[in-house]
């Protein structure tokens, strides 16, 4: 009986020594992120984004021709909603105001969007600004034509 008690006591002490808590180090395995490392990465990403944002400058304002000599049909304020390719947006707007639309050059999808109440001329100017160097939107108010000119 003494031998069994001694063996039981030794086994209990031995198992107690093995059950100590070990403080884990940083965990970098997938699925078990370390909050500290995640926070550091987030701060680094945010800092980089803010630096990039700080380098962006507003586009210079473009001088606008006197609109008093333009016809009322393109100075008329309308509510126009569009999100899609430039060609289709200009065609829809042209149809709404009774203008013909002509496309020059090899057309390709340039995404443009608007949701505003503005003069037709301002909406077309916005489309041209969004097209950037890829295309130009030209208006001929005397012949009631709109041209979309794609650049190579």
Helices and strands as residue ranges (DSSP letters): H 2-18, H 35-54, G 67-69, H 72-75, E 77-85, H 86-97, E 100-104, E 111-119, H 120-131, G 132-134, E 135-140, E 145-150
